[in-house]
């Protein structure tokens, strides 16, 4: 049981489908606050169902911010997110910051280096290189700090090196003070049994299909570009491939579910390593109301 202090910012991290949004909504309804997105893909418009953004019913129950506010074909970095979240920190707006993107929480609590934007030509060239080539050019310190299987993170590090002449690790070591100190917030990290979470992931993707995920993909198909950051949403490439008659819907579903489970595993590894000092909350039921209590 975790006690939630009123007026204090709340940060909720955890793997995909673990119940983060439900917990955030429960806290907001019981104690007030604005739910602020910290997920790297839920910021984009276009892929609402596939990225599991809050639906209209949830939006009526509590204020939400930073969901779907970025064009699907735009770039959006941790730096962009940190600037967007700044107005919700240290004001009367009590933020409940929720998401599965560890880098956003890390930047919020530990600060973020002010790295110049990557020139388009550098990014375009990076898009043509295989993951192994990108990794080979990175210094060992940088490689030790990123998920080396995450194409987006590896490419970002390569782009920083080639655009600025300095390693990402060098920029990180020159990081300014954080926007929010950990002792000024309630930090909650969700954990769950792997089998329970895997079942939830499968069920959620089936719910997405029932809610119209395929129609959503069909609407995005004319402007589909796998190089867009929003196109990295798990389920998006698979459904597009089905619409292009490159795979069956059953095969697309299976690949998307496997991808989500693998992503959840990487998230658990990240949070286990970097959120050791957070409040650890075990979630093995869809009912999250008994997992926290509220202080007056």
Secondary structure as UniProt FT lines:
FT   STRAND          2..4
FT   TURN            6..7
FT   STRAND          9..13
FT   TURN            16..17
FT   HELIX           20..31
FT   STRAND          34..37
FT   TURN            42..43
FT   TURN            48..52
FT   HELIX           56..59
FT   TURN            60..61
FT   STRAND          64..65
FT   TURN            72..73
FT   HELIX           78..85
FT   HELIX           86..88
FT   STRAND          95..99
FT   HELIX           102..110
FT   HELIX           120..127
FT   HELIX           131..136
FT   HELIX           140..145
FT   TURN            148..149
FT   HELIX           151..164
FT   HELIX           168..173
FT   HELIX           182..184
FT   STRAND          185..191
FT   HELIX           194..211
FT   HELIX           213..221
FT   TURN            222..223
FT   TURN            226..227
FT   HELIX           229..232
FT   TURN            234..235
FT   HELIX           236..243
FT   TURN            244..245
FT   HELIX           249..274
FT   TURN            276..277
FT   STRAND          279..282
FT   TURN            289..290
FT   STRAND          292..294
//
